[in-house]
Structure formats: C-alpha cells, structure tokens
Amino acid sequence: MRGPSADAPTIDSVPRRPVSRLAIAITLIAVIGGIAIIVLSVRDLVQRPTDDVVWVRLLAGAAIIGWGVAFSTLGRYDANADDDDAADSRGADDAADSRGADDAADSRGADDAVALGSTPVRPVQRATTVFMWIALGAWAYEVLRSWFGWTVWGSALGLVVVCGLPVLNQFLDRVIARREAGDAPGPENAAG
C-alpha cells in the first residue's frame, strides 16, 4: 500500500478562509437548536408514536442541523475565491483576455457550479437552500396542523402553498430572464 504522493493535494494544502465568530455562533445555534428539537421530538415520539407532527418535527430538527453544517462550510475551502472577486470586478471579458478563456472559466468555479442566469450556485449553497426549505416546510406543516387544527390534507396543501409559490416565482423569474436575453426558445426565436 502506497501513501499519497508529494504532488497530490491534501485538505491541508487547500487555502482556507478565516471563519468569523458570527459564522461560528450561527452554526452552533443551528446545530444545538436542531439537536434540542430532535431530543424533544424523540421524547414526544415515545409517548405518541403515531403523531404526524412529531415525525415532522424530527425532520425539521435534522434539516436545521444539516443547514448549520452546510452553512459552516460556505466559502471555507474556496481556493479561487480571490480570483472570483478579481474577475467579477474586472468583468468576464477582461478576465478572459488577461488569463485566457479556460483559466477565467475555472476561476469562476464553472466546474463545480451550476449557472442560473448569470449567478453561479455552488453545491454547498444549494444544500443550504434545500435544508432551509425542508425546515420551513416542516414548520409550516406543524403550525397548520397543531396550532390551527387543520387536517393532514389541509396542512399538506398549506405546505405546498408556503413552499411552492416562492419556488414557482423563482422559476418564472428565470424563464422570463432567459426569454428577455433570447436564450430560451420562444415563439419568436424557435428554430423552424
């Protein structure tokens, strides 16, 4: 069995950004809060194993912990973060001219990001968004079900409305932006 070669990058060789105390506090609050929600939910689950709200609370606690962990990793191992800021301030064309088109695309993180419009979304950013929506949906379901006494189906419909409308709004904004930019096929620019 051979060890890692001297040329292979390790986690210690990747530049790390300093972590602020506020980011540490937010992460700790999210993780401790999620653990508290899970502990209290497990206690309630032992007493009422068929209660759907308790199961949803477990999901919310896990999502809050996941959000805290994902939040703590935002920007920590971004080796090209300074290049991103410099490329954004100079503009994509200037960056492509000064470093070559391939280097400019790599420094903007095109290999690990999904472009939505003109803003790249990295996987960690996507994870924080998913965890946030899961926690928000669980909270909405719990409020509608336990505080207002709605039925399971009514609460599920409320959950779809609470979480679905903002997602639909973002989707429609992207479609409209693509059509205005001429990228999306529409009746006026369809091939035919």
N, C-alpha and C positions, 0 to 999 in steps of 0.2 A: 504494500500500500504506500503510495507516494503522497507527500504533503503538497500543499499549494505551492505553485511556482512563485518565484520572486516577482514576476511581472503581473501576476493575477491580482486584480483589485480586491481589496477586502473592505469590510464595513468601516474599518478604522481609517482607510485611505480616502474615503469619500468625504469631502468637506461638509461640515455641519454648520448650520446657522445657530447662533446663540438663542436659547429659549428664554423668553421673558417670564418674569414672575407672575404676570397676569395670565399668561397661557398655562402655566403650571397650576395656578389656582382654579381656572376654569375647568381644566382636565380633572383635577382632584374632586371638585364639586360634582361634576358629571358622574365620575366613577363611583364616588361614595353615595351619591343620591340614587344611582341605579342599583347599587348593592342594597341600600336600605329598602327600596321599592321591592326588590326580589325577596329579601328576607321577610318583609311584612306580608307579601303575597303568598309565600310558602306557608307561613303561619295560618293565613286565611284559607289556603287551599286544603290544609289538613282538616279544617272544620267544615268546609263546604267544597268538596271536590267537583261538584257539577256546576258551580257558579261560573258562567262565562266571563264575567267581569274580572274575576281573579286571574283567569288564564290570560286575558288581555293585558292586565297589569304586569304579569310576568314578561310578556312580550315587550311592553313599554320599558321596563327596567333593563332588559337585555339591550334594547335599542339605545337607551341613554348611555349605557356602558360602552357599547360599540361606537357611539358618536364621540364620547370622550377620548377613547383610544385613537380613533381616526383623527380627531382634532389635534391631538398631541403630535401626530406625525406630519401635519401640514407644513411643508417647506423645510423640514429638518434635514433631509438628505438631497437637497436640490443643488447639484454640482454646478449647474449652469445658471443659477439664479441671478448672478451679477450680469452675465451675458444677456439674459432675458430683459433686465431693466435697461441695459445699454441699447439693445436692439429696439426696444419699444420707444426709447426716447429719440433715437436717430431715425426711426422709421424702417420698415422692412426693406425698402429699395436700397437705402444707404447701407444697411447691414449686409445685404446680399452683394453689393458692389465691393465692400471693403473686405469681406471674408470669403466670398464665394457663395453660390446659392445653396450648396449642400451644407456648409457649415452654419449658415443662417437658419436653415430649417432645423438642424439638430439643436442649436442653441435655444430655439423657441420651444423645444420639447415636442416636436411633431411626432417623434417616435413613440412617446408614451402618453399622448394626449389625443382626445377626440375633439375635432374642431366643430364648434357650434356657432355658426355665424362667423364672427371674427375673434371670438374669445375661446382659447383652448381650455378644456376641462380635463384635469388630471384625474386618474383613478381614485386618489385619496379624496379629492373634492367631491367626486361622485359618491363615494362611500359615506361621507358626512351628510350629503343631501339625502341619500336613501335612509340612513339611520334617523335623521331628523323627521322625515315624512312618516316613517313607521311609528316613531314616538308620538307625533302629532295625531296620527290616525287612531292610535290606541287611546290617547287621551280623549279625543272627540267621542269615540265609541263609549268609553267609560262614563263620560259626563252625560251623554244622552241616555244611556242605559240605566245608570244608578241614580243620578241626580234628578232626572226628569221622568224616569219610569217608562221610557219608550220600550217597545217590543224589540226583539232581536233584529227583525227585518227592518223596522223603522230606524234603529240605531245603525245598522249596516248601510242603509240608504243615506243617512246623515253623514256617515263616514265617507261614502263615495262623493257626496257633495263637498264636504270640507276639504278633502284631499284632491278630488278630481277636477274641480273648477280651476284652481290655480295652475295645475299641471296642464290642463287644456288651454288656458290662457297663454302659458309659456310656449306651448307647441304652436298655437296660432300666430303668436308674435314672430316665431322663427319662420313659419311658412310665408307670412306677409313680407318679412325682411328679404327672404330669398327671391320672392317674386319681384320685389322692387329692384333687387340687384340683377335680375334677369337670369339667375342660376336655375330656378325651378321651372320645369315645363308647365306652361300655361297655354291657354287657347291661342294667345298671340305669338308665342315663341315655340310652339310644338313643331317637331320635325314632321314633314309630311309632304 
